[in-house]
Each structure stands twice: as structure tokens, then as C-alpha cells.
Amino acid sequence: MTRRLLPGRLVVASHNRGKIVEIAELVAPFGVTPVSAADLGLPEPEETGTTFAANAELKARASALATGLPALADDSGLSVAALGGDPGIYSARWAGETRDFTLAMQKVEDALQVAGATTAPLRRAHFTCALSLAWPDGEILTVEGEVHGRLVWPPRGGNGFGYDAVFLADGQSETFGEMEPAAKHGMSHRARAFALLKAACLDGGA
């Protein structure tokens, strides 16, 4: 059985404020006190992995070893079918050094226009989230969640972060940027990954 995450401090191994807020809201009901790597002054490790899971694991391990506390890391991104899966693991890098996702969304749209992906069936995309929970002794658990949909233009809504304002999940009439946080948390890639983590480490861990 998977090791149980006990109540107490948990490092959220991220410097992305939007991710920190979402993860903090997810773990709060379990007696876990989240503290971010940014607030602890931890450097961001270089993301050298070639998959979401590999990058999440290296970030979680780095924070767990640096602090002696359990650490939870997220690596997530947007993959667009018409762009061969881009931006994928490089989703944040498309936003540049300043993490300007308005710019990143425009880059994706420009690339879709060049590719001739101007109708809904050609604008399929999905978000992936890998969550890795690492303990200081080296034990680690990694899970992944996905949510599928299509991209819209122009961006809609001021909630969420990243590419949320252009992502319309299957069966929905509002983008993630238009949804209230509770509605997004009920169906997002991060929420789906967290449900797997919860089942393994919070509800029924050893």
C-alpha cells in the first residue's frame, strides 16, 4: 500500500502562484499545512525531464531533500493536437521570462492560424497534470490526470491562470477562465490527478 501523508507541513514545490493557490485549496481539508517553495526561498530546479512526470518528480525530490519535509510538485501543460502536442512540457516557457500567458496564448493562436486550424474539430487540445509527492527518505508517488477539450479565441474570462481563458473542456459552455474556482476544481486535470493522489495517500494510505 502507498504511504499515507500525515497532517502537518507540506512543501508545495512551485513558484507559480496560481498553482500554489489551487494545490493549497485541494490539500486544506486533510489537515495539511501547505508552504510554498517560493516562500521558503528555495531555488527552482532546472526542468530537464522529457515528460510531465519526470519534471514533477525532480521538483518534488529537490524540495523534500532541501527541507526535510514531504513535498508535492506539479508539472502541467497544454498539448494541442494541430501543433504536434506543443507547447506540452514547454507550456510555461512559451510565456517567456516574465511568464506572460497573454503572450503565450497569442503564440498558440498564431501557430494554429498558420496550421490552418480555424474550425472547432481542428482545435482539439488537452491539459495534463503530473503530481509527485516525495518524502525526504526518497519514497515518491507520481500520478497523472488529463482533461480534454478545444481552444477558443479570443480569450474568455479572468479566473484561473495560464491558458485557462482559451480552453473549453468537452461538454462545457464556459472556459476554465470563466468558471468559478469550485467548478474548475471539480473537473480539471489537476483535480483528476489529485483524486488519484488522495485515494492513495490521504484516504487509504498505509
mmCIF file of the C-alpha atoms, coordinates in Angstrom:
data_MODEL
# 
_entry.id   MODEL 
# 
loop_
_atom_site.group_PDB 
_atom_site.id 
_atom_site.type_symbol 
_atom_site.label_atom_id 
_atom_site.label_alt_id 
_atom_site.label_comp_id 
_atom_site.label_asym_id 
_atom_site.label_entity_id 
_atom_site.label_seq_id 
_atom_site.pdbx_PDB_ins_code 
_atom_site.Cartn_x 
_atom_site.Cartn_y 
_atom_site.Cartn_z 
_atom_site.occupancy 
_atom_site.B_iso_or_equiv 
_atom_site.pdbx_formal_charge 
_atom_site.auth_seq_id 
_atom_site.auth_comp_id 
_atom_site.auth_asym_id 
_atom_site.auth_atom_id 
_atom_site.pdbx_PDB_model_num 
ATOM 1   C CA . MET A 1 1   ? 0.000   0.000  0.000   1.00 0.00 ? 1   MET A CA 1 
ATOM 2   C CA . THR A 1 2   ? 1.049   3.565  -0.612  1.00 0.00 ? 2   THR A CA 1 
ATOM 3   C CA . ARG A 1 3   ? 2.438   5.528  2.294   1.00 0.00 ? 3   ARG A CA 1 
ATOM 4   C CA . ARG A 1 4   ? -0.042  7.834  3.990   1.00 0.00 ? 4   ARG A CA 1 
ATOM 5   C CA . LEU A 1 5   ? 0.539   11.587 4.047   1.00 0.00 ? 5   LEU A CA 1 
ATOM 6   C CA . LEU A 1 6   ? 0.032   12.650 7.642   1.00 0.00 ? 6   LEU A CA 1 
ATOM 7   C CA . PRO A 1 7   ? -1.270  16.051 8.792   1.00 0.00 ? 7   PRO A CA 1 
ATOM 8   C CA . GLY A 1 8   ? 1.434   18.681 9.090   1.00 0.00 ? 8   GLY A CA 1 
ATOM 9   C CA . ARG A 1 9   ? 3.543   20.880 6.852   1.00 0.00 ? 9   ARG A CA 1 
ATOM 10  C CA . LEU A 1 10  ? 3.767   20.083 3.158   1.00 0.00 ? 10  LEU A CA 1 
ATOM 11  C CA . VAL A 1 11  ? 6.013   21.939 0.744   1.00 0.00 ? 11  VAL A CA 1 
ATOM 12  C CA . VAL A 1 12  ? 4.264   22.893 -2.474  1.00 0.00 ? 12  VAL A CA 1 
ATOM 13  C CA . ALA A 1 13  ? 7.262   22.735 -4.786  1.00 0.00 ? 13  ALA A CA 1 
ATOM 14  C CA . SER A 1 14  ? 6.300   25.611 -7.036  1.00 0.00 ? 14  SER A CA 1 
ATOM 15  C CA . HIS A 1 15  ? 6.919   29.294 -7.647  1.00 0.00 ? 15  HIS A CA 1 
ATOM 16  C CA . ASN A 1 16  ? 3.728   29.623 -9.717  1.00 0.00 ? 16  ASN A CA 1 
ATOM 17  C CA . ARG A 1 17  ? 1.254   31.488 -7.539  1.00 0.00 ? 17  ARG A CA 1 
ATOM 18  C CA . GLY A 1 18  ? -1.782  30.129 -9.378  1.00 0.00 ? 18  GLY A CA 1 
ATOM 19  C CA . LYS A 1 19  ? -0.682  26.526 -8.893  1.00 0.00 ? 19  LYS A CA 1 
ATOM 20  C CA . ILE A 1 20  ? 0.177   27.173 -5.242  1.00 0.00 ? 20  ILE A CA 1 
ATOM 21  C CA . VAL A 1 21  ? -3.309  28.528 -4.563  1.00 0.00 ? 21  VAL A CA 1 
ATOM 22  C CA . GLU A 1 22  ? -5.042  25.633 -6.323  1.00 0.00 ? 22  GLU A CA 1 
ATOM 23  C CA . ILE A 1 23  ? -2.965  22.960 -4.592  1.00 0.00 ? 23  ILE A CA 1 
ATOM 24  C CA . ALA A 1 24  ? -3.387  24.638 -1.197  1.00 0.00 ? 24  ALA A CA 1 
ATOM 25  C CA . GLU A 1 25  ? -7.164  24.560 -1.668  1.00 0.00 ? 25  GLU A CA 1 
ATOM 26  C CA . LEU A 1 26  ? -7.058  20.869 -2.571  1.00 0.00 ? 26  LEU A CA 1 
ATOM 27  C CA . VAL A 1 27  ? -4.973  19.746 0.435   1.00 0.00 ? 27  VAL A CA 1 
ATOM 28  C CA . ALA A 1 28  ? -6.535  22.040 3.042   1.00 0.00 ? 28  ALA A CA 1 
ATOM 29  C CA . PRO A 1 29  ? -9.349  19.647 4.100   1.00 0.00 ? 29  PRO A CA 1 
ATOM 30  C CA . PHE A 1 30  ? -6.829  16.973 5.136   1.00 0.00 ? 30  PHE A CA 1 
ATOM 31  C CA . GLY A 1 31  ? -5.076  18.787 7.960   1.00 0.00 ? 31  GLY A CA 1 
ATOM 32  C CA . VAL A 1 32  ? -2.120  19.552 5.721   1.00 0.00 ? 32  VAL A CA 1 
ATOM 33  C CA . THR A 1 33  ? -0.480  22.963 6.056   1.00 0.00 ? 33  THR A CA 1 
ATOM 34  C CA . PRO A 1 34  ? 0.946   23.964 2.680   1.00 0.00 ? 34  PRO A CA 1 
ATOM 35  C CA . VAL A 1 35  ? 4.005   26.194 2.421   1.00 0.00 ? 35  VAL A CA 1 
ATOM 36  C CA . SER A 1 36  ? 5.402   27.093 -0.965  1.00 0.00 ? 36  SER A CA 1 
ATOM 37  C CA . ALA A 1 37  ? 8.949   26.608 -2.171  1.00 0.00 ? 37  ALA A CA 1 
ATOM 38  C CA . ALA A 1 38  ? 8.899   30.281 -3.126  1.00 0.00 ? 38  ALA A CA 1 
ATOM 39  C CA . ASP A 1 39  ? 8.046   31.375 0.418   1.00 0.00 ? 39  ASP A CA 1 
ATOM 40  C CA . LEU A 1 40  ? 10.852  29.167 1.741   1.00 0.00 ? 40  LEU A CA 1 
ATOM 41  C CA . GLY A 1 41  ? 13.323  30.796 -0.627  1.00 0.00 ? 41  GLY A CA 1 
ATOM 42  C CA . LEU A 1 42  ? 14.094  27.545 -2.428  1.00 0.00 ? 42  LEU A CA 1 
ATOM 43  C CA . PRO A 1 43  ? 15.509  27.887 -5.935  1.00 0.00 ? 43  PRO A CA 1 
ATOM 44  C CA . GLU A 1 44  ? 13.605  26.492 -8.887  1.00 0.00 ? 44  GLU A CA 1 
ATOM 45  C CA . PRO A 1 45  ? 15.403  23.385 -10.140 1.00 0.00 ? 45  PRO A CA 1 
ATOM 46  C CA . GLU A 1 46  ? 16.099  23.152 -13.845 1.00 0.00 ? 46  GLU A CA 1 
ATOM 47  C CA . GLU A 1 47  ? 13.355  21.130 -15.506 1.00 0.00 ? 47  GLU A CA 1 
ATOM 48  C CA . THR A 1 48  ? 15.447  18.694 -17.512 1.00 0.00 ? 48  THR A CA 1 
ATOM 49  C CA . GLY A 1 49  ? 12.847  15.942 -17.799 1.00 0.00 ? 49  GLY A CA 1 
ATOM 50  C CA . THR A 1 50  ? 11.256  14.985 -21.101 1.00 0.00 ? 50  THR A CA 1 
ATOM 51  C CA . THR A 1 51  ? 7.831   14.248 -19.602 1.00 0.00 ? 51  THR A CA 1 
ATOM 52  C CA . PHE A 1 52  ? 5.471   15.952 -17.164 1.00 0.00 ? 52  PHE A CA 1 
ATOM 53  C CA . ALA A 1 53  ? 6.046   13.120 -14.674 1.00 0.00 ? 53  ALA A CA 1 
ATOM 54  C CA . ALA A 1 54  ? 9.833   13.399 -14.804 1.00 0.00 ? 54  ALA A CA 1 
ATOM 55  C CA . ASN A 1 55  ? 9.752   17.145 -14.201 1.00 0.00 ? 55  ASN A CA 1 
ATOM 56  C CA . ALA A 1 56  ? 7.272   16.828 -11.332 1.00 0.00 ? 56  ALA A CA 1 
ATOM 57  C CA . GLU A 1 57  ? 9.454   14.199 -9.688  1.00 0.00 ? 57  GLU A CA 1 
ATOM 58  C CA . LEU A 1 58  ? 12.659  16.205 -9.869  1.00 0.00 ? 58  LEU A CA 1 
ATOM 59  C CA . LYS A 1 59  ? 10.936  19.254 -8.366  1.00 0.00 ? 59  LYS A CA 1 
ATOM 60  C CA . ALA A 1 60  ? 9.340   17.233 -5.554  1.00 0.00 ? 60  ALA A CA 1 
ATOM 61  C CA . ARG A 1 61  ? 12.594  15.472 -4.696  1.00 0.00 ? 61  ARG A CA 1 
ATOM 62  C CA . ALA A 1 62  ? 14.556  18.723 -4.646  1.00 0.00 ? 62  ALA A CA 1 
ATOM 63  C CA . SER A 1 63  ? 12.155  20.372 -2.186  1.00 0.00 ? 63  SER A CA 1 
ATOM 64  C CA . ALA A 1 64  ? 11.859  17.310 0.049   1.00 0.00 ? 64  ALA A CA 1 
ATOM 65  C CA . LEU A 1 65  ? 15.637  16.953 0.327   1.00 0.00 ? 65  LEU A CA 1 
ATOM 66  C CA . ALA A 1 66  ? 16.143  20.682 0.933   1.00 0.00 ? 66  ALA A CA 1 
ATOM 67  C CA . THR A 1 67  ? 13.555  20.960 3.704   1.00 0.00 ? 67  THR A CA 1 
ATOM 68  C CA . GLY A 1 68  ? 13.269  17.523 5.300   1.00 0.00 ? 68  GLY A CA 1 
ATOM 69  C CA . LEU A 1 69  ? 9.504   17.743 4.731   1.00 0.00 ? 69  LEU A CA 1 
ATOM 70  C CA . PRO A 1 70  ? 7.176   15.953 2.345   1.00 0.00 ? 70  PRO A CA 1 
ATOM 71  C CA . ALA A 1 71  ? 6.902   17.898 -0.895  1.00 0.00 ? 71  ALA A CA 1 
ATOM 72  C CA . LEU A 1 72  ? 4.251   17.959 -3.589  1.00 0.00 ? 72  LEU A CA 1 
ATOM 73  C CA . ALA A 1 73  ? 5.161   19.120 -7.079  1.00 0.00 ? 73  ALA A CA 1 
ATOM 74  C CA . ASP A 1 74  ? 3.024   19.732 -10.115 1.00 0.00 ? 74  ASP A CA 1 
ATOM 75  C CA . ASP A 1 75  ? 4.139   19.732 -13.707 1.00 0.00 ? 75  ASP A CA 1 
ATOM 76  C CA . SER A 1 76  ? 1.402   20.519 -16.126 1.00 0.00 ? 76  SER A CA 1 
ATOM 77  C CA . GLY A 1 77  ? 0.765   21.983 -19.512 1.00 0.00 ? 77  GLY A CA 1 
ATOM 78  C CA . LEU A 1 78  ? -1.321  22.308 -22.623 1.00 0.00 ? 78  LEU A CA 1 
ATOM 79  C CA . SER A 1 79  ? -0.911  19.972 -25.585 1.00 0.00 ? 79  SER A CA 1 
ATOM 80  C CA . VAL A 1 80  ? -2.505  20.988 -28.886 1.00 0.00 ? 80  VAL A CA 1 
ATOM 81  C CA . ALA A 1 81  ? -3.134  18.282 -31.476 1.00 0.00 ? 81  ALA A CA 1 
ATOM 82  C CA . ALA A 1 82  ? -2.714  20.538 -34.518 1.00 0.00 ? 82  ALA A CA 1 
ATOM 83  C CA . LEU A 1 83  ? 0.672   21.683 -33.173 1.00 0.00 ? 83  LEU A CA 1 
ATOM 84  C CA . GLY A 1 84  ? 2.034   18.179 -32.748 1.00 0.00 ? 84  GLY A CA 1 
ATOM 85  C CA . GLY A 1 85  ? 1.474   18.285 -28.981 1.00 0.00 ? 85  GLY A CA 1 
ATOM 86  C CA . ASP A 1 86  ? 3.111   21.667 -28.429 1.00 0.00 ? 86  ASP A CA 1 
ATOM 87  C CA . PRO A 1 87  ? 3.585   23.565 -26.201 1.00 0.00 ? 87  PRO A CA 1 
ATOM 88  C CA . GLY A 1 88  ? 3.436   20.473 -23.957 1.00 0.00 ? 88  GLY A CA 1 
ATOM 89  C CA . ILE A 1 89  ? 6.144   20.365 -21.293 1.00 0.00 ? 89  ILE A CA 1 
ATOM 90  C CA . TYR A 1 90  ? 7.309   23.764 -22.530 1.00 0.00 ? 90  TYR A CA 1 
ATOM 91  C CA . SER A 1 91  ? 3.951   25.458 -21.808 1.00 0.00 ? 91  SER A CA 1 
ATOM 92  C CA . ALA A 1 92  ? 5.414   27.895 -19.272 1.00 0.00 ? 92  ALA A CA 1 
ATOM 93  C CA . ARG A 1 93  ? 8.392   28.665 -21.496 1.00 0.00 ? 93  ARG A CA 1 
ATOM 94  C CA . TRP A 1 94  ? 6.065   29.841 -24.256 1.00 0.00 ? 94  TRP A CA 1 
ATOM 95  C CA . ALA A 1 95  ? 5.142   32.618 -21.815 1.00 0.00 ? 95  ALA A CA 1 
ATOM 96  C CA . GLY A 1 96  ? 8.737   33.882 -21.708 1.00 0.00 ? 96  GLY A CA 1 
ATOM 97  C CA . GLU A 1 97  ? 10.862  35.002 -18.782 1.00 0.00 ? 97  GLU A CA 1 
ATOM 98  C CA . THR A 1 98  ? 8.074   37.212 -17.464 1.00 0.00 ? 98  THR A CA 1 
ATOM 99  C CA . ARG A 1 99  ? 5.517   34.355 -17.522 1.00 0.00 ? 99  ARG A CA 1 
ATOM 100 C CA . ASP A 1 100 ? 3.210   36.439 -19.711 1.00 0.00 ? 100 ASP A CA 1 
ATOM 101 C CA . PHE A 1 101 ? 0.462   33.996 -20.598 1.00 0.00 ? 101 PHE A CA 1 
ATOM 102 C CA . THR A 1 102 ? -1.368  36.595 -22.641 1.00 0.00 ? 102 THR A CA 1 
ATOM 103 C CA . LEU A 1 103 ? 1.651   36.391 -24.914 1.00 0.00 ? 103 LEU A CA 1 
ATOM 104 C CA . ALA A 1 104 ? 1.693   32.585 -24.695 1.00 0.00 ? 104 ALA A CA 1 
ATOM 105 C CA . MET A 1 105 ? -1.964  32.306 -25.668 1.00 0.00 ? 105 MET A CA 1 
ATOM 106 C CA . GLN A 1 106 ? -1.351  34.610 -28.626 1.00 0.00 ? 106 GLN A CA 1 
ATOM 107 C CA . LYS A 1 107 ? 1.614   32.457 -29.718 1.00 0.00 ? 107 LYS A CA 1 
ATOM 108 C CA . VAL A 1 108 ? -0.562  29.356 -29.657 1.00 0.00 ? 108 VAL A CA 1 
ATOM 109 C CA . GLU A 1 109 ? -3.313  31.087 -31.615 1.00 0.00 ? 109 GLU A CA 1 
ATOM 110 C CA . ASP A 1 110 ? -0.852  32.399 -34.189 1.00 0.00 ? 110 ASP A CA 1 
ATOM 111 C CA . ALA A 1 111 ? 0.550   28.892 -34.638 1.00 0.00 ? 111 ALA A CA 1 
ATOM 112 C CA . LEU A 1 112 ? -2.961  27.475 -35.060 1.00 0.00 ? 112 LEU A CA 1 
ATOM 113 C CA . GLN A 1 113 ? -3.734  30.056 -37.726 1.00 0.00 ? 113 GLN A CA 1 
ATOM 114 C CA . VAL A 1 114 ? -0.537  29.155 -39.588 1.00 0.00 ? 114 VAL A CA 1 
ATOM 115 C CA . ALA A 1 115 ? -1.531  25.485 -39.343 1.00 0.00 ? 115 ALA A CA 1 
ATOM 116 C CA . GLY A 1 116 ? -4.981  26.266 -40.749 1.00 0.00 ? 116 GLY A CA 1 
ATOM 117 C CA . ALA A 1 117 ? -6.682  25.072 -37.572 1.00 0.00 ? 117 ALA A CA 1 
ATOM 118 C CA . THR A 1 118 ? -9.572  27.502 -37.708 1.00 0.00 ? 118 THR A CA 1 
ATOM 119 C CA . THR A 1 119 ? -12.561 25.215 -37.038 1.00 0.00 ? 119 THR A CA 1 
ATOM 120 C CA . ALA A 1 120 ? -13.516 23.550 -33.759 1.00 0.00 ? 120 ALA A CA 1 
ATOM 121 C CA . PRO A 1 121 ? -12.632 19.952 -34.795 1.00 0.00 ? 121 PRO A CA 1 
ATOM 122 C CA . LEU A 1 122 ? -9.115  21.081 -35.704 1.00 0.00 ? 122 LEU A CA 1 
ATOM 123 C CA . ARG A 1 123 ? -8.539  22.882 -32.399 1.00 0.00 ? 123 ARG A CA 1 
ATOM 124 C CA . ARG A 1 124 ? -8.514  19.857 -30.082 1.00 0.00 ? 124 ARG A CA 1 
ATOM 125 C CA . ALA A 1 125 ? -6.297  20.169 -27.020 1.00 0.00 ? 125 ALA A CA 1 
ATOM 126 C CA . HIS A 1 126 ? -5.841  18.719 -23.582 1.00 0.00 ? 126 HIS A CA 1 
ATOM 127 C CA . PHE A 1 127 ? -4.298  19.682 -20.286 1.00 0.00 ? 127 PHE A CA 1 
ATOM 128 C CA . THR A 1 128 ? -2.087  17.195 -18.454 1.00 0.00 ? 128 THR A CA 1 
ATOM 129 C CA . CYS A 1 129 ? -1.100  17.399 -14.803 1.00 0.00 ? 129 CYS A CA 1 
ATOM 130 C CA . ALA A 1 130 ? 1.510   15.186 -13.154 1.00 0.00 ? 130 ALA A CA 1 
ATOM 131 C CA . LEU A 1 131 ? 1.581   15.354 -9.354  1.00 0.00 ? 131 LEU A CA 1 
ATOM 132 C CA . SER A 1 132 ? 4.547   13.937 -7.475  1.00 0.00 ? 132 SER A CA 1 
ATOM 133 C CA . LEU A 1 133 ? 4.617   13.510 -3.719  1.00 0.00 ? 133 LEU A CA 1 
ATOM 134 C CA . ALA A 1 134 ? 8.119   12.937 -2.345  1.00 0.00 ? 134 ALA A CA 1 
ATOM 135 C CA . TRP A 1 135 ? 9.289   12.188 1.162   1.00 0.00 ? 135 TRP A CA 1 
ATOM 136 C CA . PRO A 1 136 ? 12.773  13.153 2.420   1.00 0.00 ? 136 PRO A CA 1 
ATOM 137 C CA . ASP A 1 137 ? 13.802  9.475  2.615   1.00 0.00 ? 137 ASP A CA 1 
ATOM 138 C CA . GLY A 1 138 ? 13.377  9.148  -1.143  1.00 0.00 ? 138 GLY A CA 1 
ATOM 139 C CA . GLU A 1 139 ? 9.960   7.498  -1.427  1.00 0.00 ? 139 GLU A CA 1 
ATOM 140 C CA . ILE A 1 140 ? 7.880   9.065  -4.174  1.00 0.00 ? 140 ILE A CA 1 
ATOM 141 C CA . LEU A 1 141 ? 4.455   8.667  -5.767  1.00 0.00 ? 141 LEU A CA 1 
ATOM 142 C CA . THR A 1 142 ? 3.506   10.166 -9.125  1.00 0.00 ? 142 THR A CA 1 
ATOM 143 C CA . VAL A 1 143 ? 0.031   10.305 -10.668 1.00 0.00 ? 143 VAL A CA 1 
ATOM 144 C CA . GLU A 1 144 ? -1.354  11.982 -13.788 1.00 0.00 ? 144 GLU A CA 1 
ATOM 145 C CA . GLY A 1 145 ? -4.687  13.487 -14.785 1.00 0.00 ? 145 GLY A CA 1 
ATOM 146 C CA . GLU A 1 146 ? -5.940  14.869 -18.082 1.00 0.00 ? 146 GLU A CA 1 
ATOM 147 C CA . VAL A 1 147 ? -8.880  16.921 -19.274 1.00 0.00 ? 147 VAL A CA 1 
ATOM 148 C CA . HIS A 1 148 ? -9.758  17.183 -22.962 1.00 0.00 ? 148 HIS A CA 1 
ATOM 149 C CA . GLY A 1 149 ? -11.420 19.924 -24.957 1.00 0.00 ? 149 GLY A CA 1 
ATOM 150 C CA . ARG A 1 150 ? -10.692 22.530 -27.591 1.00 0.00 ? 150 ARG A CA 1 
ATOM 151 C CA . LEU A 1 151 ? -9.260  26.024 -27.847 1.00 0.00 ? 151 LEU A CA 1 
ATOM 152 C CA . VAL A 1 152 ? -11.340 29.144 -28.405 1.00 0.00 ? 152 VAL A CA 1 
ATOM 153 C CA . TRP A 1 153 ? -10.362 32.636 -29.450 1.00 0.00 ? 153 TRP A CA 1 
ATOM 154 C CA . PRO A 1 154 ? -10.383 35.354 -28.193 1.00 0.00 ? 154 PRO A CA 1 
ATOM 155 C CA . PRO A 1 155 ? -9.643  34.515 -24.533 1.00 0.00 ? 155 PRO A CA 1 
ATOM 156 C CA . ARG A 1 156 ? -12.689 34.434 -22.272 1.00 0.00 ? 156 ARG A CA 1 
ATOM 157 C CA . GLY A 1 157 ? -12.768 35.101 -18.529 1.00 0.00 ? 157 GLY A CA 1 
ATOM 158 C CA . GLY A 1 158 ? -10.405 36.394 -15.883 1.00 0.00 ? 158 GLY A CA 1 
ATOM 159 C CA . ASN A 1 159 ? -10.357 33.448 -13.493 1.00 0.00 ? 159 ASN A CA 1 
ATOM 160 C CA . GLY A 1 160 ? -7.733  30.731 -13.367 1.00 0.00 ? 160 GLY A CA 1 
ATOM 161 C CA . PHE A 1 161 ? -4.265  31.192 -14.819 1.00 0.00 ? 161 PHE A CA 1 
ATOM 162 C CA . GLY A 1 162 ? -2.050  30.052 -17.654 1.00 0.00 ? 162 GLY A CA 1 
ATOM 163 C CA . TYR A 1 163 ? -4.022  29.018 -20.732 1.00 0.00 ? 163 TYR A CA 1 
ATOM 164 C CA . ASP A 1 164 ? -7.350  28.715 -18.880 1.00 0.00 ? 164 ASP A CA 1 
ATOM 165 C CA . ALA A 1 165 ? -9.044  31.555 -20.759 1.00 0.00 ? 165 ALA A CA 1 
ATOM 166 C CA . VAL A 1 166 ? -8.766  29.793 -24.126 1.00 0.00 ? 166 VAL A CA 1 
ATOM 167 C CA . PHE A 1 167 ? -9.568  26.229 -23.006 1.00 0.00 ? 167 PHE A CA 1 
ATOM 168 C CA . LEU A 1 168 ? -13.109 24.930 -23.333 1.00 0.00 ? 168 LEU A CA 1 
ATOM 169 C CA . ALA A 1 169 ? -13.472 21.475 -21.808 1.00 0.00 ? 169 ALA A CA 1 
ATOM 170 C CA . ASP A 1 170 ? -15.662 18.917 -23.520 1.00 0.00 ? 170 ASP A CA 1 
ATOM 171 C CA . GLY A 1 171 ? -19.317 19.321 -22.608 1.00 0.00 ? 171 GLY A CA 1 
ATOM 172 C CA . GLN A 1 172 ? -18.852 22.796 -21.097 1.00 0.00 ? 172 GLN A CA 1 
ATOM 173 C CA . SER A 1 173 ? -20.077 26.215 -22.208 1.00 0.00 ? 173 SER A CA 1 
ATOM 174 C CA . GLU A 1 174 ? -17.570 28.201 -20.124 1.00 0.00 ? 174 GLU A CA 1 
ATOM 175 C CA . THR A 1 175 ? -13.799 28.250 -20.473 1.00 0.00 ? 175 THR A CA 1 
ATOM 176 C CA . PHE A 1 176 ? -11.701 27.473 -17.412 1.00 0.00 ? 176 PHE A CA 1 
ATOM 177 C CA . GLY A 1 177 ? -11.122 31.227 -17.270 1.00 0.00 ? 177 GLY A CA 1 
ATOM 178 C CA . GLU A 1 178 ? -14.864 31.868 -16.972 1.00 0.00 ? 178 GLU A CA 1 
ATOM 179 C CA . MET A 1 179 ? -15.592 29.137 -14.427 1.00 0.00 ? 179 MET A CA 1 
ATOM 180 C CA . GLU A 1 180 ? -15.749 29.756 -10.730 1.00 0.00 ? 180 GLU A CA 1 
ATOM 181 C CA . PRO A 1 181 ? -12.824 28.022 -8.991  1.00 0.00 ? 181 PRO A CA 1 
ATOM 182 C CA . ALA A 1 182 ? -15.038 25.363 -7.403  1.00 0.00 ? 182 ALA A CA 1 
ATOM 183 C CA . ALA A 1 183 ? -16.420 24.350 -10.797 1.00 0.00 ? 183 ALA A CA 1 
ATOM 184 C CA . LYS A 1 184 ? -12.955 24.091 -12.324 1.00 0.00 ? 184 LYS A CA 1 
ATOM 185 C CA . HIS A 1 185 ? -11.644 22.136 -9.319  1.00 0.00 ? 185 HIS A CA 1 
ATOM 186 C CA . GLY A 1 186 ? -14.390 19.595 -9.890  1.00 0.00 ? 186 GLY A CA 1 
ATOM 187 C CA . MET A 1 187 ? -13.147 18.606 -13.332 1.00 0.00 ? 187 MET A CA 1 
ATOM 188 C CA . SER A 1 188 ? -9.675  19.947 -14.087 1.00 0.00 ? 188 SER A CA 1 
ATOM 189 C CA . HIS A 1 189 ? -6.590  17.918 -14.929 1.00 0.00 ? 189 HIS A CA 1 
ATOM 190 C CA . ARG A 1 190 ? -5.127  18.917 -11.564 1.00 0.00 ? 190 ARG A CA 1 
ATOM 191 C CA . ALA A 1 191 ? -8.279  17.844 -9.730  1.00 0.00 ? 191 ALA A CA 1 
ATOM 192 C CA . ARG A 1 192 ? -8.254  14.487 -11.533 1.00 0.00 ? 192 ARG A CA 1 
ATOM 193 C CA . ALA A 1 193 ? -4.620  13.894 -10.641 1.00 0.00 ? 193 ALA A CA 1 
ATOM 194 C CA . PHE A 1 194 ? -5.294  14.952 -7.058  1.00 0.00 ? 194 PHE A CA 1 
ATOM 195 C CA . ALA A 1 195 ? -8.198  12.489 -6.812  1.00 0.00 ? 195 ALA A CA 1 
ATOM 196 C CA . LEU A 1 196 ? -5.741  9.670  -7.542  1.00 0.00 ? 196 LEU A CA 1 
ATOM 197 C CA . LEU A 1 197 ? -3.242  11.054 -5.015  1.00 0.00 ? 197 LEU A CA 1 
ATOM 198 C CA . LYS A 1 198 ? -5.994  11.444 -2.431  1.00 0.00 ? 198 LYS A CA 1 
ATOM 199 C CA . ALA A 1 199 ? -7.142  7.853  -2.880  1.00 0.00 ? 199 ALA A CA 1 
ATOM 200 C CA . ALA A 1 200 ? -3.593  6.585  -2.484  1.00 0.00 ? 200 ALA A CA 1 
ATOM 201 C CA . CYS A 1 201 ? -2.170  8.788  0.265   1.00 0.00 ? 201 CYS A CA 1 
ATOM 202 C CA . LEU A 1 202 ? -4.925  10.652 2.069   1.00 0.00 ? 202 LEU A CA 1 
ATOM 203 C CA . ASP A 1 203 ? -7.919  8.319  2.197   1.00 0.00 ? 203 ASP A CA 1 
ATOM 204 C CA . GLY A 1 204 ? -6.380  4.878  2.384   1.00 0.00 ? 204 GLY A CA 1 
ATOM 205 C CA . GLY A 1 205 ? -2.620  5.061  2.620   1.00 0.00 ? 205 GLY A CA 1 
ATOM 206 C CA . ALA A 1 206 ? -0.718  2.692  4.811   1.00 0.00 ? 206 ALA A CA 1 
# 
